[in-house]
């Protein structure tokens, strides 16, 4: 078990709050770019059947 004092808890909260913006968005952008490069979107033509 780990015991944290109030200052340590505040520091941990500050670090946790930086994770989504510091790492999450760049990671999603990187993975999105890779997915686009590896799986280029194909133009699909839909034929209407009447």
CHARMM internal coordinates of N, CA and C (Angstrom, degrees):
IC EDIT
DIST 1 N 1 CA 1.4531
DIST 1 CA 1 C 1.5273
ANGL 1 N 1 CA 1 C 108.98
DIST 1 C 2 N 1.3197
ANGL 1 CA 1 C 2 N 115.49
DIHE 1 N 1 CA 1 C 2 N 141.18
DIST 2 N 2 CA 1.4587
ANGL 1 C 2 N 2 CA 121.22
DIHE 1 CA 1 C 2 N 2 CA 179.65
DIST 2 CA 2 C 1.5182
ANGL 2 N 2 CA 2 C 108.42
DIHE 1 C 2 N 2 CA 2 C -110.33
DIST 2 C 3 N 1.3122
ANGL 2 CA 2 C 3 N 115.52
DIHE 2 N 2 CA 2 C 3 N 135.20
DIST 3 N 3 CA 1.4485
ANGL 2 C 3 N 3 CA 120.67
DIHE 2 CA 2 C 3 N 3 CA 177.42
DIST 3 CA 3 C 1.5211
ANGL 3 N 3 CA 3 C 108.50
DIHE 2 C 3 N 3 CA 3 C -111.26
DIST 3 C 4 N 1.3243
ANGL 3 CA 3 C 4 N 116.33
DIHE 3 N 3 CA 3 C 4 N 126.62
DIST 4 N 4 CA 1.4560
ANGL 3 C 4 N 4 CA 121.60
DIHE 3 CA 3 C 4 N 4 CA -179.69
DIST 4 CA 4 C 1.5206
ANGL 4 N 4 CA 4 C 109.67
DIHE 3 C 4 N 4 CA 4 C -114.46
DIST 4 C 5 N 1.3305
ANGL 4 CA 4 C 5 N 114.81
DIHE 4 N 4 CA 4 C 5 N 142.32
DIST 5 N 5 CA 1.4579
ANGL 4 C 5 N 5 CA 117.15
DIHE 4 CA 4 C 5 N 5 CA 174.56
DIST 5 CA 5 C 1.5353
ANGL 5 N 5 CA 5 C 108.64
DIHE 4 C 5 N 5 CA 5 C -88.49
DIST 5 C 6 N 1.3070
ANGL 5 CA 5 C 6 N 117.05
DIHE 5 N 5 CA 5 C 6 N 177.18
DIST 6 N 6 CA 1.4619
ANGL 5 C 6 N 6 CA 121.34
DIHE 5 CA 5 C 6 N 6 CA -174.32
DIST 6 CA 6 C 1.5283
ANGL 6 N 6 CA 6 C 112.11
DIHE 5 C 6 N 6 CA 6 C -61.37
DIST 6 C 7 N 1.3074
ANGL 6 CA 6 C 7 N 117.42
DIHE 6 N 6 CA 6 C 7 N -40.13
DIST 7 N 7 CA 1.4616
ANGL 6 C 7 N 7 CA 121.52
DIHE 6 CA 6 C 7 N 7 CA 179.57
DIST 7 CA 7 C 1.5221
ANGL 7 N 7 CA 7 C 110.85
DIHE 6 C 7 N 7 CA 7 C -64.65
DIST 7 C 8 N 1.3225
ANGL 7 CA 7 C 8 N 116.16
DIHE 7 N 7 CA 7 C 8 N -42.32
DIST 8 N 8 CA 1.4594
ANGL 7 C 8 N 8 CA 120.07
DIHE 7 CA 7 C 8 N 8 CA 179.40
DIST 8 CA 8 C 1.5254
ANGL 8 N 8 CA 8 C 111.63
DIHE 7 C 8 N 8 CA 8 C -65.34
DIST 8 C 9 N 1.3218
ANGL 8 CA 8 C 9 N 115.97
DIHE 8 N 8 CA 8 C 9 N -37.59
DIST 9 N 9 CA 1.4660
ANGL 8 C 9 N 9 CA 120.21
DIHE 8 CA 8 C 9 N 9 CA 178.10
DIST 9 CA 9 C 1.5236
ANGL 9 N 9 CA 9 C 109.70
DIHE 8 C 9 N 9 CA 9 C -64.20
DIST 9 C 10 N 1.3249
ANGL 9 CA 9 C 10 N 117.78
DIHE 9 N 9 CA 9 C 10 N -42.61
DIST 10 N 10 CA 1.4642
ANGL 9 C 10 N 10 CA 121.33
DIHE 9 CA 9 C 10 N 10 CA 178.97
DIST 10 CA 10 C 1.5209
ANGL 10 N 10 CA 10 C 110.78
DIHE 9 C 10 N 10 CA 10 C -63.75
DIST 10 C 11 N 1.3319
ANGL 10 CA 10 C 11 N 117.35
DIHE 10 N 10 CA 10 C 11 N -41.76
DIST 11 N 11 CA 1.4623
ANGL 10 C 11 N 11 CA 121.27
DIHE 10 CA 10 C 11 N 11 CA 178.04
DIST 11 CA 11 C 1.5277
ANGL 11 N 11 CA 11 C 110.53
DIHE 10 C 11 N 11 CA 11 C -63.11
DIST 11 C 12 N 1.3063
ANGL 11 CA 11 C 12 N 116.59
DIHE 11 N 11 CA 11 C 12 N -42.06
DIST 12 N 12 CA 1.4610
ANGL 11 C 12 N 12 CA 121.32
DIHE 11 CA 11 C 12 N 12 CA 178.61
DIST 12 CA 12 C 1.5269
ANGL 12 N 12 CA 12 C 110.64
DIHE 11 C 12 N 12 CA 12 C -63.85
DIST 12 C 13 N 1.3195
ANGL 12 CA 12 C 13 N 117.52
DIHE 12 N 12 CA 12 C 13 N -42.68
DIST 13 N 13 CA 1.4558
ANGL 12 C 13 N 13 CA 121.14
DIHE 12 CA 12 C 13 N 13 CA 177.89
DIST 13 CA 13 C 1.5212
ANGL 13 N 13 CA 13 C 111.46
DIHE 12 C 13 N 13 CA 13 C -61.59
DIST 13 C 14 N 1.3272
ANGL 13 CA 13 C 14 N 117.11
DIHE 13 N 13 CA 13 C 14 N -41.28
DIST 14 N 14 CA 1.4618
ANGL 13 C 14 N 14 CA 120.71
DIHE 13 CA 13 C 14 N 14 CA 178.83
DIST 14 CA 14 C 1.5264
ANGL 14 N 14 CA 14 C 110.36
DIHE 13 C 14 N 14 CA 14 C -63.39
DIST 14 C 15 N 1.3203
ANGL 14 CA 14 C 15 N 116.78
DIHE 14 N 14 CA 14 C 15 N -42.49
DIST 15 N 15 CA 1.4593
ANGL 14 C 15 N 15 CA 120.28
DIHE 14 CA 14 C 15 N 15 CA 179.06
DIST 15 CA 15 C 1.5229
ANGL 15 N 15 CA 15 C 110.83
DIHE 14 C 15 N 15 CA 15 C -63.89
DIST 15 C 16 N 1.3213
ANGL 15 CA 15 C 16 N 116.25
DIHE 15 N 15 CA 15 C 16 N -46.12
DIST 16 N 16 CA 1.4633
ANGL 15 C 16 N 16 CA 120.83
DIHE 15 CA 15 C 16 N 16 CA -178.94
DIST 16 CA 16 C 1.5297
ANGL 16 N 16 CA 16 C 110.66
DIHE 15 C 16 N 16 CA 16 C -61.08
DIST 16 C 17 N 1.3204
ANGL 16 CA 16 C 17 N 117.10
DIHE 16 N 16 CA 16 C 17 N -35.99
DIST 17 N 17 CA 1.4666
ANGL 16 C 17 N 17 CA 120.51
DIHE 16 CA 16 C 17 N 17 CA 179.82
DIST 17 CA 17 C 1.5228
ANGL 17 N 17 CA 17 C 112.35
DIHE 16 C 17 N 17 CA 17 C -69.86
DIST 17 C 18 N 1.3322
ANGL 17 CA 17 C 18 N 118.55
DIHE 17 N 17 CA 17 C 18 N -21.64
DIST 18 N 18 CA 1.4671
ANGL 17 C 18 N 18 CA 120.61
DIHE 17 CA 17 C 18 N 18 CA 178.81
DIST 18 CA 18 C 1.5193
ANGL 18 N 18 CA 18 C 112.04
DIHE 17 C 18 N 18 CA 18 C -83.88
DIST 18 C 19 N 1.3159
ANGL 18 CA 18 C 19 N 118.01
DIHE 18 N 18 CA 18 C 19 N -18.46
DIST 19 N 19 CA 1.4696
ANGL 18 C 19 N 19 CA 121.13
DIHE 18 CA 18 C 19 N 19 CA -175.02
DIST 19 CA 19 C 1.5311
ANGL 19 N 19 CA 19 C 112.83
DIHE 18 C 19 N 19 CA 19 C -58.80
DIST 19 C 20 N 1.3353
ANGL 19 CA 19 C 20 N 120.44
DIHE 19 N 19 CA 19 C 20 N -50.95
DIST 20 N 20 CA 1.4650
ANGL 19 C 20 N 20 CA 118.83
DIHE 19 CA 19 C 20 N 20 CA -177.35
DIST 20 CA 20 C 1.5224
ANGL 20 N 20 CA 20 C 113.66
DIHE 19 C 20 N 20 CA 20 C -59.48
DIST 20 C 21 N 1.3328
ANGL 20 CA 20 C 21 N 117.57
DIHE 20 N 20 CA 20 C 21 N -43.08
DIST 21 N 21 CA 1.4571
ANGL 20 C 21 N 21 CA 119.53
DIHE 20 CA 20 C 21 N 21 CA -177.13
DIST 21 CA 21 C 1.5207
ANGL 21 N 21 CA 21 C 112.36
DIHE 20 C 21 N 21 CA 21 C -81.00
DIST 21 C 22 N 1.3135
ANGL 21 CA 21 C 22 N 117.30
DIHE 21 N 21 CA 21 C 22 N -35.48
DIST 22 N 22 CA 1.4583
ANGL 21 C 22 N 22 CA 119.89
DIHE 21 CA 21 C 22 N 22 CA -177.29
DIST 22 CA 22 C 1.5170
ANGL 22 N 22 CA 22 C 112.70
DIHE 21 C 22 N 22 CA 22 C -77.62
DIST 22 C 23 N 1.3172
ANGL 22 CA 22 C 23 N 116.67
DIHE 22 N 22 CA 22 C 23 N -34.95
DIST 23 N 23 CA 1.4631
ANGL 22 C 23 N 23 CA 119.92
DIHE 22 CA 22 C 23 N 23 CA -174.29
DIST 23 CA 23 C 1.5215
ANGL 23 N 23 CA 23 C 113.70
DIHE 22 C 23 N 23 CA 23 C -119.63
DIST 23 C 24 N 1.3020
ANGL 23 CA 23 C 24 N 117.43
DIHE 23 N 23 CA 23 C 24 N -36.48
DIST 24 N 24 CA 1.4608
ANGL 23 C 24 N 24 CA 120.76
DIHE 23 CA 23 C 24 N 24 CA -173.93
DIST 24 CA 24 C 1.5130
ANGL 24 N 24 CA 24 C 113.64
DIHE 23 C 24 N 24 CA 24 C -64.25
DIST 24 C 25 N 1.3293
ANGL 24 CA 24 C 25 N 117.39
DIHE 24 N 24 CA 24 C 25 N -54.51
DIST 25 N 25 CA 1.4576
ANGL 24 C 25 N 25 CA 120.67
DIHE 24 CA 24 C 25 N 25 CA -177.38
DIST 25 CA 25 C 1.5273
ANGL 25 N 25 CA 25 C 112.35
DIHE 24 C 25 N 25 CA 25 C -64.18
DIST 25 C 26 N 1.3350
ANGL 25 CA 25 C 26 N 119.87
DIHE 25 N 25 CA 25 C 26 N -48.22
DIST 26 N 26 CA 1.4653
ANGL 25 C 26 N 26 CA 118.64
DIHE 25 CA 25 C 26 N 26 CA 177.47
DIST 26 CA 26 C 1.5266
ANGL 26 N 26 CA 26 C 112.57
DIHE 25 C 26 N 26 CA 26 C -59.87
DIST 26 C 27 N 1.3175
ANGL 26 CA 26 C 27 N 117.24
DIHE 26 N 26 CA 26 C 27 N -36.49
DIST 27 N 27 CA 1.4584
ANGL 26 C 27 N 27 CA 120.44
DIHE 26 CA 26 C 27 N 27 CA 179.15
DIST 27 CA 27 C 1.5298
ANGL 27 N 27 CA 27 C 110.68
DIHE 26 C 27 N 27 CA 27 C -66.15
DIST 27 C 28 N 1.3348
ANGL 27 CA 27 C 28 N 117.05
DIHE 27 N 27 CA 27 C 28 N -43.68
DIST 28 N 28 CA 1.4576
ANGL 27 C 28 N 28 CA 120.34
DIHE 27 CA 27 C 28 N 28 CA 177.86
DIST 28 CA 28 C 1.5289
ANGL 28 N 28 CA 28 C 111.43
DIHE 27 C 28 N 28 CA 28 C -63.46
DIST 28 C 29 N 1.3314
ANGL 28 CA 28 C 29 N 116.72
DIHE 28 N 28 CA 28 C 29 N -39.47
DIST 29 N 29 CA 1.4623
ANGL 28 C 29 N 29 CA 120.25
DIHE 28 CA 28 C 29 N 29 CA 178.42
DIST 29 CA 29 C 1.5216
ANGL 29 N 29 CA 29 C 110.58
DIHE 28 C 29 N 29 CA 29 C -64.91
DIST 29 C 30 N 1.3260
ANGL 29 CA 29 C 30 N 116.80
DIHE 29 N 29 CA 29 C 30 N -42.50
DIST 30 N 30 CA 1.4615
ANGL 29 C 30 N 30 CA 121.78
DIHE 29 CA 29 C 30 N 30 CA 179.35
DIST 30 CA 30 C 1.5265
ANGL 30 N 30 CA 30 C 110.69
DIHE 29 C 30 N 30 CA 30 C -62.24
DIST 30 C 31 N 1.3282
ANGL 30 CA 30 C 31 N 116.65
DIHE 30 N 30 CA 30 C 31 N -47.89
DIST 31 N 31 CA 1.4577
ANGL 30 C 31 N 31 CA 120.70
DIHE 30 CA 30 C 31 N 31 CA -179.58
DIST 31 CA 31 C 1.5314
ANGL 31 N 31 CA 31 C 111.07
DIHE 30 C 31 N 31 CA 31 C -65.86
DIST 31 C 32 N 1.3257
ANGL 31 CA 31 C 32 N 117.20
DIHE 31 N 31 CA 31 C 32 N -37.68
DIST 32 N 32 CA 1.4561
ANGL 31 C 32 N 32 CA 120.77
DIHE 31 CA 31 C 32 N 32 CA 177.47
DIST 32 CA 32 C 1.5194
ANGL 32 N 32 CA 32 C 111.61
DIHE 31 C 32 N 32 CA 32 C -63.34
DIST 32 C 33 N 1.3271
ANGL 32 CA 32 C 33 N 116.06
DIHE 32 N 32 CA 32 C 33 N -40.95
DIST 33 N 33 CA 1.4635
ANGL 32 C 33 N 33 CA 120.76
DIHE 32 CA 32 C 33 N 33 CA 178.67
DIST 33 CA 33 C 1.5279
ANGL 33 N 33 CA 33 C 110.13
DIHE 32 C 33 N 33 CA 33 C -64.47
DIST 33 C 34 N 1.3172
ANGL 33 CA 33 C 34 N 116.88
DIHE 33 N 33 CA 33 C 34 N -44.12
DIST 34 N 34 CA 1.4630
ANGL 33 C 34 N 34 CA 120.51
DIHE 33 CA 33 C 34 N 34 CA 178.57
DIST 34 CA 34 C 1.5252
ANGL 34 N 34 CA 34 C 111.30
DIHE 33 C 34 N 34 CA 34 C -62.14
DIST 34 C 35 N 1.3153
ANGL 34 CA 34 C 35 N 116.30
DIHE 34 N 34 CA 34 C 35 N -42.93
DIST 35 N 35 CA 1.4565
ANGL 34 C 35 N 35 CA 120.45
DIHE 34 CA 34 C 35 N 35 CA -179.57
DIST 35 CA 35 C 1.5263
ANGL 35 N 35 CA 35 C 110.40
DIHE 34 C 35 N 35 CA 35 C -62.86
DIST 35 C 36 N 1.3284
ANGL 35 CA 35 C 36 N 116.50
DIHE 35 N 35 CA 35 C 36 N -39.21
DIST 36 N 36 CA 1.4551
ANGL 35 C 36 N 36 CA 120.17
DIHE 35 CA 35 C 36 N 36 CA -179.98
DIST 36 CA 36 C 1.5336
ANGL 36 N 36 CA 36 C 110.94
DIHE 35 C 36 N 36 CA 36 C -68.18
DIST 36 C 37 N 1.3325
ANGL 36 CA 36 C 37 N 116.52
DIHE 36 N 36 CA 36 C 37 N -39.53
DIST 37 N 37 CA 1.4616
ANGL 36 C 37 N 37 CA 120.44
DIHE 36 CA 36 C 37 N 37 CA 179.95
DIST 37 CA 37 C 1.5235
ANGL 37 N 37 CA 37 C 111.22
DIHE 36 C 37 N 37 CA 37 C -68.03
DIST 37 C 38 N 1.3086
ANGL 37 CA 37 C 38 N 116.93
DIHE 37 N 37 CA 37 C 38 N -39.61
DIST 38 N 38 CA 1.4568
ANGL 37 C 38 N 38 CA 121.06
DIHE 37 CA 37 C 38 N 38 CA -175.41
DIST 38 CA 38 C 1.5274
ANGL 38 N 38 CA 38 C 112.37
DIHE 37 C 38 N 38 CA 38 C -83.97
DIST 38 C 39 N 1.3157
ANGL 38 CA 38 C 39 N 116.68
DIHE 38 N 38 CA 38 C 39 N -24.53
DIST 39 N 39 CA 1.4668
ANGL 38 C 39 N 39 CA 121.24
DIHE 38 CA 38 C 39 N 39 CA -179.10
DIST 39 CA 39 C 1.5220
ANGL 39 N 39 CA 39 C 109.52
DIHE 38 C 39 N 39 CA 39 C -132.03
DIST 39 C 40 N 1.3210
ANGL 39 CA 39 C 40 N 116.60
DIHE 39 N 39 CA 39 C 40 N 72.77
DIST 40 N 40 CA 1.4677
ANGL 39 C 40 N 40 CA 117.86
DIHE 39 CA 39 C 40 N 40 CA -178.37
DIST 40 CA 40 C 1.5231
ANGL 40 N 40 CA 40 C 110.79
DIHE 39 C 40 N 40 CA 40 C -61.64
DIST 40 C 41 N 1.3204
ANGL 40 CA 40 C 41 N 114.26
DIHE 40 N 40 CA 40 C 41 N 143.15
DIST 41 N 41 CA 1.4597
ANGL 40 C 41 N 41 CA 119.08
DIHE 40 CA 40 C 41 N 41 CA -179.13
DIST 41 CA 41 C 1.5194
ANGL 41 N 41 CA 41 C 109.10
DIHE 40 C 41 N 41 CA 41 C -70.54
DIST 41 C 42 N 1.2970
ANGL 41 CA 41 C 42 N 114.74
DIHE 41 N 41 CA 41 C 42 N 132.43
DIST 42 N 42 CA 1.4499
ANGL 41 C 42 N 42 CA 120.13
DIHE 41 CA 41 C 42 N 42 CA 178.28
DIST 42 CA 42 C 1.5204
ANGL 42 N 42 CA 42 C 108.41
DIHE 41 C 42 N 42 CA 42 C -98.88
DIST 42 C 43 N 1.3104
ANGL 42 CA 42 C 43 N 114.44
DIHE 42 N 42 CA 42 C 43 N 139.13
DIST 43 N 43 CA 1.4535
ANGL 42 C 43 N 43 CA 118.73
DIHE 42 CA 42 C 43 N 43 CA 178.35
DIST 43 CA 43 C 1.5188
ANGL 43 N 43 CA 43 C 107.94
DIHE 42 C 43 N 43 CA 43 C -74.50
DIST 43 C 44 N 1.3098
ANGL 43 CA 43 C 44 N 114.57
DIHE 43 N 43 CA 43 C 44 N 120.98
DIST 44 N 44 CA 1.4541
ANGL 43 C 44 N 44 CA 119.14
DIHE 43 CA 43 C 44 N 44 CA -178.87
DIST 44 CA 44 C 1.5175
ANGL 44 N 44 CA 44 C 108.94
DIHE 43 C 44 N 44 CA 44 C -102.89
DIST 44 C 45 N 1.2933
ANGL 44 CA 44 C 45 N 115.17
DIHE 44 N 44 CA 44 C 45 N 131.03
DIST 45 N 45 CA 1.4621
ANGL 44 C 45 N 45 CA 119.27
DIHE 44 CA 44 C 45 N 45 CA 175.69
DIST 45 CA 45 C 1.5050
ANGL 45 N 45 CA 45 C 108.43
DIHE 44 C 45 N 45 CA 45 C -106.40
DIST 45 C 46 N 1.2967
ANGL 45 CA 45 C 46 N 115.32
DIHE 45 N 45 CA 45 C 46 N 128.02
DIST 46 N 46 CA 1.4537
ANGL 45 C 46 N 46 CA 120.29
DIHE 45 CA 45 C 46 N 46 CA -179.50
DIST 46 CA 46 C 1.5239
ANGL 46 N 46 CA 46 C 108.37
DIHE 45 C 46 N 46 CA 46 C -102.28
DIST 46 C 47 N 1.2982
ANGL 46 CA 46 C 47 N 115.63
DIHE 46 N 46 CA 46 C 47 N 129.74
DIST 47 N 47 CA 1.4582
ANGL 46 C 47 N 47 CA 119.89
DIHE 46 CA 46 C 47 N 47 CA 177.35
DIST 47 CA 47 C 1.5136
ANGL 47 N 47 CA 47 C 108.75
DIHE 46 C 47 N 47 CA 47 C -98.99
DIST 47 C 48 N 1.2897
ANGL 47 CA 47 C 48 N 115.04
DIHE 47 N 47 CA 47 C 48 N 128.93
DIST 48 N 48 CA 1.4609
ANGL 47 C 48 N 48 CA 120.15
DIHE 47 CA 47 C 48 N 48 CA 178.04
DIST 48 CA 48 C 1.5182
ANGL 48 N 48 CA 48 C 108.99
DIHE 47 C 48 N 48 CA 48 C -80.27
DIST 48 C 49 N 1.3059
ANGL 48 CA 48 C 49 N 115.16
DIHE 48 N 48 CA 48 C 49 N 124.97
DIST 49 N 49 CA 1.4585
ANGL 48 C 49 N 49 CA 119.62
DIHE 48 CA 48 C 49 N 49 CA 177.04
DIST 49 CA 49 C 1.5089
ANGL 49 N 49 CA 49 C 108.84
DIHE 48 C 49 N 49 CA 49 C -104.46
DIST 49 C 50 N 1.3098
ANGL 49 CA 49 C 50 N 116.17
DIHE 49 N 49 CA 49 C 50 N 116.24
DIST 50 N 50 CA 1.4651
ANGL 49 C 50 N 50 CA 120.60
DIHE 49 CA 49 C 50 N 50 CA -179.58
DIST 50 CA 50 C 1.5047
ANGL 50 N 50 CA 50 C 110.82
DIHE 49 C 50 N 50 CA 50 C -104.70
END
COOR INIT
IC SEED 1 N 1 CA 1 C
IC BUILD
